[in-house]
Amino acid sequence: MKKVISYLIVAAIFFGVGSTFGKYDFITSDVRNLNSAVEVKSKSGEKGIIPAGSELHFHSSAHRTTKYFVFIELSDSEVSTKVNNNKVSHNGGIQPLAGSSKNGL
């Protein structure tokens, strides 16, 4: 019985260390910056701009496209008026924005 408990404790420690390292590694590895502004469009058709110099965190690259994460900081008052909860979509809750550097951006 002691052996099983020992294995469970060691497994929990390894899981905790791995989880922490994974989060730290994601935030600090393969960070890039935009050289010029990029226009983005949501599936609903709303358009916006990510300005030049914005920090991008690499996610994946396949089929002639590359995906990045962009972190946005909002004040609590903005969150209460501009952000609402959403149910997880079929692709894990992440709905990518279509990006383009056209139109002189």
C-alpha positions in Angstrom: 0.0 0.0 0.0 2.9 2.4 0.8 4.3 1.7 -2.6 1.1 2.7 -4.4 0.8 5.9 -2.3 4.5 6.7 -3.1 3.8 6.3 -6.8 0.8 8.5 -6.6 2.7 11.3 -4.8 5.6 11.1 -7.3 3.1 11.2 -10.2 1.3 14.2 -8.7 4.6 16.0 -8.3 5.7 15.3 -11.9 2.3 16.4 -13.2 2.5 19.7 -11.2 6.1 20.4 -12.4 5.2 19.5 -16.0 2.1 21.7 -16.0 3.9 24.7 -14.6 6.8 24.3 -17.1 4.4 23.9 -20.0 2.6 27.2 -19.1 5.9 29.0 -18.6 7.4 27.6 -21.8 4.3 28.7 -23.8 4.5 32.3 -22.5 8.3 32.7 -23.0 9.1 30.6 -26.1 8.8 31.6 -29.7 7.6 35.2 -29.1 7.4 37.4 -32.2 6.4 41.0 -32.9 4.4 42.4 -35.9 6.5 44.4 -38.3 3.3 46.1 -39.6 -0.3 46.3 -38.7 -2.6 43.4 -39.5 -6.3 43.7 -40.2 -8.3 40.9 -38.6 -11.9 39.8 -39.2 -14.1 37.6 -37.0 -16.4 34.9 -38.4 -19.3 37.4 -37.8 -17.6 39.9 -40.1 -16.4 42.4 -37.5 -13.1 44.0 -38.5 -10.3 45.3 -36.3 -6.5 46.0 -36.4 -3.7 44.6 -34.5 -1.0 47.3 -34.5 2.6 47.0 -35.5 4.9 46.1 -32.6 2.2 43.8 -31.0 3.6 40.7 -29.4 2.5 37.4 -30.9 2.9 33.9 -29.3 3.4 31.1 -31.8 0.8 28.4 -31.7 1.1 26.2 -34.9 1.8 26.3 -38.6 0.1 24.1 -41.2 -1.5 24.3 -44.6 0.2 27.6 -45.5 -1.1 29.4 -42.5 0.4 30.2 -39.1 -1.6 30.7 -35.9 -0.6 33.0 -33.0 -2.0 34.0 -29.7 -2.4 37.7 -28.8 -3.0 38.7 -25.2 -5.3 41.6 -24.5 -5.3 43.5 -21.3 -8.6 45.2 -20.3 -9.6 47.2 -17.2 -12.3 45.7 -15.0 -14.8 48.3 -16.1 -14.1 47.4 -19.8 -14.5 43.7 -19.0 -17.9 44.3 -17.4 -19.2 46.1 -20.4 -17.4 44.5 -23.4 -16.9 40.9 -22.5 -19.5 38.2 -22.0 -19.2 34.4 -21.4 -19.3 32.0 -24.3 -19.9 28.3 -24.6 -17.0 26.2 -25.9 -17.2 25.7 -29.6 -16.5 22.6 -31.6 -12.8 23.5 -32.0 -11.9 23.8 -28.3 -13.3 27.3 -27.8 -10.7 29.0 -29.9 -12.2 30.7 -32.9 -9.3 32.2 -35.0 -9.6 35.6 -36.5 -8.7 35.8 -40.2 -5.7 38.1 -40.7 -4.6 40.2 -43.6 -2.0 42.9 -44.2 -3.8 44.2 -47.3 -5.3 47.7 -47.9 -2.0 49.5 -47.1 -1.8 48.4 -43.5 
